[in-house]
Amino acid sequence: MNKPLRRIAIFCGILILALLVRTNWLQYVEADNLNENDRNRRIQIDRYASERGNIIVDGKPITGSVKTDDTDFVFKRTYVDGPMWAPVTGYASQAFDANQLEKLQDGILSGNSDQLFFDRTMAMFTGDKKKGGNVVTTLNGAAQKAAWKGLGKKKGAVAAIEPKTGKILALASTPSYDPASFAGYAAKDEKAWNALDKDKNKPTLNRALREIYPPGSTFKVLTAAAALEHGAVKNIDEPTDTPEPYILPNTRTPMTNLVTGCENVSLKKALEISCNSVFAKLADDVGREKMLETAEKFGFNDPELFTPVRVSESVYDKEMERSENSLSAIGQFNTATTPLQMAMVTSAIANDGKLMKPYMVDQLESPDLDVIEKTEPEEMSRPISPETAQLVQQMMENVVESGSGKRAQIGGGVKVGGKTGTAQHGANNSKRPYAWFISYAKTGDGSQVAVAVIVEDAGGTARDDISGGGLAAPVAKDVMQAVLDGKE
Amino acid sequence: MSVVTNTTTIGAIEAPSRRNTELMMLAFAVAVPVFAYINVGLALDGKLPTGVLGYGLGLGLLAAVAHLVVRKFAKYADPLLLPLAVLLNGLGLVLIWRLDQSQRLIQRAEYRWGSFSPDAPKQMLYSAIGIALFVAVLLVLKDHRILQRYTYISMAASLILLVLPMFFPARNGAKIWISLGPINLQPGEFAKIIIAIFFSGYLMVKRDALALASRRVMGLYLPRGRDLGPILVVWAMSILILVFETDLGTSLLFFGLFVIMLYVATERTSWIIFGLLMSAAGAVGVATFEPHVQQRVQFWLNPFAEETWRQSDQIGQALMSFGAGGTLGTGLGQGNSDLIGFAANSDFILSTVGEEFGLAGMMAFLMIYGLIVERGVRTALAARDPFGKLLAVGLSGAFAIQVFVVAGGVMGLIPLTGMTMPFVAAGGSSVIANWALIAILIRISDTARRPAPAPAPSPDAEMTQVVRP
């Protein structure tokens, strides 16, 4: 009987071996997939197992963590001025996952990141409880508050950048939401979540980074820069040889101006009074390829811009007719941009032609406040030469001094350059236009802040009164003022 | 009769009893779970658990009693079986106690049944009863061959045990329980031992007929029609269990056990082929009309599907638990295997092992089970009588199949069945029955390794020896 016995022994061995192979498969090969499974509650449990680190602005946390008596989630996220900061923080909810910084820096905030391995190991020996690290942002509390207050009940967004470094100083979006309202997983959290989800005004949309708008006349700044850079205009004070009416190339459509006095006007004057015809002609002189090249250097058509929160791709159409190129150059046709993108254009001009990569995380800190990672300012591109940049600055400053941007004047030795925009949209311009304003403020120490403001729909304002200069410029002024006040 | 040469045993000279080896390993088998217990306490509360003394003393006492009884009444028994079983039982207690501390499970129990009662003390009691049965078996059963006398009584007993649950209400979808007032028994656990006794006795008598009276067809020895009777009966029984008790595990165990023992008894490969064909036909046949079986297969194939998740998230939760353990595990008391909820400390206790001990711990656990099986089969090889051989291989085979079916089910290797991990899972029947199983294996190994007594001075004996070369 021993021969079959040996075979049975082998058979039993194979059974055990099959189990051993299976456990290796599950716990080694498949482990990562299982750990990332959407149904795995451990992700959420881990996120709230220990006191979550904070997101910091100006040295003060704008988030918090409270202990709960729940068995699954020991801590719950809280927010300071949640709606104001939501475009920066995003949310971290026990029931609805997380987004933006809360999600992207979850490793640091929850304390599970490999970058915190050393701290965790030390804590194991010292017996300390695991704690999350902090995310220190580049934002400026006063500027953010100015932006938030300036937008008020209006629908819109503000993005402000420090031109020399690319630090994002303000990032506001209205209407907003309070991430604390659905931080838990109780019935009321679900109700709040569903209400936000169904809201027609899309309060959870981060308009500053994720919504693309037709830029309208603010885009003329870029067109002016391209014209100077590519030699279509040599002197900003010389006449531009523009007929009135200007007929769009290869068409019979005249390019209408909303103002008079555009015939053969100089570039500087054209920007001041915002002549459509001049910029439409210049774009055609520069040519589509060169226009596209400059726009892309300023950051258009880049789907991979991370601040680290992803920024939606701003568009300057790659395939179009000459006439369409002319329309695009005045911010119409398919041209569309995020508020941050317009702030980047402004900041590159204000920084003498050097575009810095925008970022909002200054540094990551371990739970004992050691710096783990610091973001260094990084040059993204040089869309225009310093000479061109200075000429465009002159023109933009002229707009604020004597053109449509008067309401952004600060005075007291601060040079402010800007450009208004009133972007029509909807079929036959049926919808309420968007009011734009882009500007920068320059002191003796160079450019301090570049800002883009858009007001989507100013409830209560008569349609004819919607203008970049009237609605958006005061907001931009307050934001710039707040940044400058902070520097003193 | 001056020179006694015994050609059948290892040697007449003082065979080592290995009892001291066993004692030393028992010390480890008690120490490891005690450290594990302390580990859980430190991880959960940050201080030494108060129960550690009682737990350590209890486990130590049980191990000591078992050891002394083996030392006295089964001196030559295999030295590994007892320590391995004590280690598993001890770690099982720690795991159950650890899950008793889970707030998630406590709240769940309070919500569902209004109150929560810890399982660890009960399991300690069951372990004590198990050891008592172990001692009783060794004391009463001086020679395993006595069991041969009860072949047909065993048959009757096992039939009753297997059929009884049909008359009791299903618990959690499977009819594998009998409830007598406050006591709930899983008769299948006991039936697997008793049925092995029956098969051994039956096959020992019939093996020649089954092995020799056969026709050779296409290189295979096919049994005669009338010899097919018993296997058909057993097959029909296991199909009935599957259909009426919706218990895939017991059915598989029962049939697999029979095929293994039939093969060993007859040395005919044809039986294995026959057995496999029959079980495949049976499983497929039943699966076509039995929704419970179909459902289990669906759960197994799509553990994360929406449909599965709505009905039962157990397998998916168990799989994620294994994944969460990774290579080294989260450490005792620090995992979330309690997310499984229902049956976390019984059928699914292995996922706690996987999550908190990691891959390393799982391999160790499986190897311990593998070692027990290996020592069992080795005992079968060493046994000198066919009944002992059959019984030993039957018991270890049943043990191996059970481990495979349960662990394979929890790890998603095969469809899940309602059985428990021997010694580790919470549940009285399982622990008690498996201690009896180990006791019988120890008894057989003792008989097998015991130096043969000097043959009685009988003329017959001498004559037989003369004939040998």
Interface residues (C-beta under 8 A of the other chain):
Chain A: M1 N2 K3 P4 L5 R6 R7 I8 A9 F11 C12 G13 L15 I16 A18 L19 L20 R22 T23 N24 L26 Q27 Y28 E30 A31 D32 N33 L34 N35 N37 R39 N40 R41 R42 I45 T71 D72 G127
Chain B: G46 Q103 R104 Q107 I260 Y263 V264 A265 E267 F304 W309 D313 G316 L319 M320 F322 G323 A324 G325 G326 T327 N336 L339 G354 G358 L359 M362 M363 L366 M367 Y369 G370 V373 E374 V377 R378 A380 L381 P386 K389 L390 V393 S396 G397 A400 I401 V403 F404 A407 G408 M411 G412 L413
